[in-house]
Amino acid sequence: MTMTAEPIREAYSFVCLHCGHAWEGSYEIQHSIDANGAPRADYYVRGVREPSPLTQNTCRICHRTTIRVLRSGRVAAARPLSD
């Protein structure tokens, strides 16, 4: 595997279409070229490799996989301000 660039940081917002639970996640993404010459992206959270949250994600509340991915900040923007 050949690394193609420095890791980048990306953040996403997620909402479960079944129960409505919403959360945000921040990832470090390492792009590389695999042994067959195909591009690949590996996702890391706090240094631990995880499946791509864009293709494999599960709701922490109801454990369903009907997840919508939104741009970063959408969950925080929808929460009411506390006094």
Secondary structure, 3 states (H helix, E strand, C coil): CEECCCCEEEEEEEEECCCCCEEEEEEEEEEEECCCCCEEEEEEECCEEECCCCCCCCCCCCCCCCEEEEECCHHHHHCCCCC
